[in-house]
Amino acid sequence: MSQGDGHKDFRTALILGGARSGKSLHALGLAERSGARRVYVATATAEDDEMRRRIAAHQSERGAGWRTVETTTAVREAIVAHAAPETALLVDCVTLWLSNLMFADADVSAAIEDLAAAALAARGPVIFVSNEVGMGLVPETPLGREFRDWQGRANQRLAEACDLVVFVAAGLPLRLKPTGEGAYHLE
């Protein structure tokens, strides 16, 4: 990581937060301020009207200048295929990717490790958006508790692999990694 004019440069970032915390908007802003070409890796599926509205709202927030790659489970492959020095890749979101993997009966542990390895090896900047789900009530079902535990593990592993980790609450970003003062931008 290089430093210059008070900024912390990063190549990989994990943006965490709760539902409607502003995490996706923060991640979009990071990518847009980079001046690089932008690729949005979407992991959501539009299986009902409510989800179609959510996806349309996210598309509207992005505006022009974004290329979208849709994948429910092949995020590592999307990073390998699309990460490049002149491209900012935004993965939104790790949480839906994880639930897609669980419903596909995939090896979640191996997929998390593969995703972290892809982040470390990416040929260009990658920004991950993920929910922090472990701060609320304990889920009442075994599947809910298993998902919460996998989400926590995935967030920890990506936080370890990424140069920058930001927690967003009420639209306000709090930098968790690296520590210290100053703004940050994509390398």
C-alpha positions as CSV (number, residue, x, y, z in Angstrom):
1,M,0.0,0.0,0.0
2,S,1.4,3.4,-0.9
3,Q,0.9,6.7,0.7
4,G,0.8,10.1,-1.0
5,D,-0.8,13.5,-0.3
6,G,-2.5,12.2,2.8
7,H,-4.4,9.4,1.1
8,K,-4.2,5.7,1.7
9,D,-4.2,3.7,-1.5
10,F,-5.7,0.3,-1.7
11,R,-6.3,-2.4,-4.2
12,T,-8.9,-4.5,-2.4
13,A,-11.7,-3.3,0.0
14,L,-14.4,-4.9,2.1
15,I,-17.3,-2.6,2.8
16,L,-19.5,-3.9,5.7
17,G,-22.8,-2.8,7.2
18,G,-26.3,-3.7,8.0
19,A,-29.4,-3.5,5.8
20,R,-29.8,0.0,4.4
21,S,-26.7,1.2,6.1
22,G,-25.3,2.9,3.0
23,K,-22.6,0.3,2.3
24,S,-23.4,-0.1,-1.4
25,L,-23.5,3.6,-2.0
26,H,-20.1,4.0,-0.3
27,A,-18.7,1.2,-2.4
28,L,-20.1,2.8,-5.6
29,G,-18.5,6.1,-4.6
30,L,-15.1,4.4,-4.1
31,A,-15.3,2.8,-7.5
32,E,-16.5,6.0,-9.3
33,R,-13.9,8.2,-7.7
34,S,-11.2,5.9,-9.0
35,G,-11.6,7.1,-12.6
36,A,-11.3,3.4,-13.7
37,R,-13.7,1.5,-15.9
38,R,-16.3,0.0,-13.6
39,V,-17.7,-3.6,-13.5
40,Y,-20.5,-4.5,-11.1
41,V,-20.7,-8.2,-10.2
42,A,-24.3,-8.8,-9.1
43,T,-25.1,-11.8,-7.1
44,A,-28.9,-11.3,-6.6
45,T,-31.6,-13.1,-8.4
46,A,-35.0,-11.6,-9.2
47,E,-37.3,-14.3,-8.0
48,D,-40.2,-12.1,-6.9
49,D,-41.6,-8.6,-7.5
50,E,-40.0,-7.2,-4.3
51,M,-36.6,-8.4,-5.3
52,R,-37.0,-7.1,-8.9
53,R,-37.7,-3.6,-7.4
54,R,-34.6,-3.8,-5.2
55,I,-32.5,-4.8,-8.2
56,A,-34.0,-2.0,-10.2
57,A,-33.2,0.5,-7.4
58,H,-29.6,-0.7,-7.3
59,Q,-29.3,-0.3,-11.1
60,S,-30.7,3.2,-10.9
61,E,-28.1,4.1,-8.1
62,R,-25.3,2.9,-10.4
63,G,-26.3,5.1,-13.3
64,A,-24.3,5.1,-16.6
65,G,-20.8,3.9,-16.9
66,W,-21.1,0.5,-15.3
67,R,-20.9,-2.9,-17.0
68,T,-22.9,-5.6,-15.1
69,V,-21.8,-9.2,-14.7
70,E,-24.5,-11.4,-13.1
71,T,-23.6,-14.5,-11.2
72,T,-25.1,-16.3,-8.3
73,T,-22.2,-18.4,-7.2
74,A,-19.2,-17.9,-9.6
75,V,-17.8,-14.7,-8.0
76,R,-14.2,-16.0,-7.9
77,E,-14.5,-16.8,-11.6
78,A,-15.8,-13.2,-12.3
79,I,-12.9,-11.7,-10.5
80,V,-10.4,-13.8,-12.5
81,A,-12.2,-12.9,-15.7
82,H,-12.7,-9.2,-15.2
83,A,-10.2,-7.8,-12.7
84,A,-7.7,-5.6,-14.4
85,P,-5.5,-2.7,-13.4
86,E,-7.7,-0.2,-15.3
87,T,-11.0,-1.7,-14.0
88,A,-12.6,-1.3,-10.6
89,L,-14.6,-4.4,-9.9
90,L,-17.4,-4.2,-7.3
91,V,-18.9,-7.4,-5.9
92,D,-22.4,-6.8,-4.4
93,C,-23.0,-8.7,-2.4
94,V,-21.1,-11.4,-0.5
95,T,-24.1,-12.1,1.6
96,L,-26.4,-13.1,-1.3
97,W,-23.5,-15.1,-2.8
98,L,-23.1,-17.0,0.4
99,S,-26.8,-17.8,0.7
100,N,-26.8,-18.9,-3.0
101,L,-23.9,-21.3,-2.2
102,M,-25.7,-22.7,0.8
103,F,-28.9,-23.4,-1.2
104,A,-26.7,-25.0,-3.9
105,D,-25.2,-27.3,-1.3
106,A,-21.7,-26.1,-2.2
107,D,-18.6,-26.4,-0.1
108,V,-19.0,-23.1,1.6
109,S,-15.7,-23.2,3.4
110,A,-13.7,-23.9,0.2
111,A,-15.7,-21.2,-1.6
112,I,-14.8,-18.6,1.0
113,E,-11.1,-19.6,0.8
114,D,-11.2,-19.4,-3.0
115,L,-12.8,-15.9,-2.9
116,A,-10.2,-14.7,-0.5
117,A,-7.4,-16.1,-2.7
118,A,-9.0,-14.4,-5.7
119,A,-9.0,-11.1,-3.9
120,L,-5.3,-11.5,-3.0
121,A,-4.4,-12.5,-6.6
122,A,-6.7,-10.1,-8.5
123,R,-5.0,-8.1,-11.3
124,G,-6.8,-5.0,-10.4
125,P,-8.9,-3.3,-7.7
126,V,-11.8,-5.3,-6.2
127,I,-14.4,-3.9,-3.8
128,F,-16.6,-6.4,-1.8
129,V,-19.9,-5.4,-0.2
130,S,-21.1,-7.6,2.6
131,N,-23.7,-7.5,5.4
132,E,-22.7,-7.6,9.0
133,V,-25.4,-10.0,10.4
134,G,-23.9,-11.1,13.7
135,M,-24.9,-8.0,15.7
136,G,-28.6,-8.8,16.1
137,L,-30.7,-11.5,17.6
138,V,-29.6,-15.1,17.4
139,P,-31.6,-16.6,14.5
140,E,-34.3,-19.0,15.7
141,T,-33.7,-21.8,13.1
142,P,-30.6,-24.0,12.6
143,L,-30.3,-22.8,9.0
144,G,-30.4,-19.2,10.1
145,R,-27.7,-19.8,12.7
146,E,-25.6,-21.7,10.2
147,F,-25.9,-18.8,7.7
148,R,-25.0,-16.2,10.4
149,D,-21.9,-18.3,11.3
150,W,-20.8,-18.7,7.7
151,Q,-21.3,-14.9,7.1
152,G,-19.1,-14.1,10.0
153,R,-16.4,-16.4,8.8
154,A,-16.6,-15.0,5.2
155,N,-16.4,-11.4,6.5
156,Q,-13.4,-12.3,8.7
157,R,-11.5,-14.0,5.9
158,L,-12.2,-11.2,3.4
159,A,-11.2,-8.6,6.0
160,E,-7.9,-10.5,6.4
161,A,-7.4,-10.5,2.6
162,C,-8.4,-6.9,1.8
163,D,-6.2,-3.8,2.2
164,L,-9.1,-1.6,3.3
165,V,-12.1,-2.6,5.5
166,V,-14.9,0.0,6.2
167,F,-17.9,-0.4,8.4
168,V,-20.9,1.8,7.3
169,A,-23.7,2.6,9.8
170,A,-26.4,5.3,9.2
171,G,-24.5,6.3,6.0
172,L,-21.3,7.1,7.9
173,P,-18.1,5.1,7.1
174,L,-15.8,4.0,9.8
175,R,-12.5,2.7,8.6
176,L,-11.5,-0.5,10.4
177,K,-8.4,-1.3,8.4
178,P,-5.9,0.1,8.0
179,T,-6.0,2.1,11.1
180,G,-5.0,5.8,11.2
181,E,-6.2,9.0,9.7
182,G,-6.7,10.2,6.2
183,A,-8.8,9.5,3.2
184,Y,-8.5,6.5,0.9
185,H,-8.8,5.8,-2.8
186,L,-8.2,3.1,-5.3
187,E,-4.7,2.5,-6.6
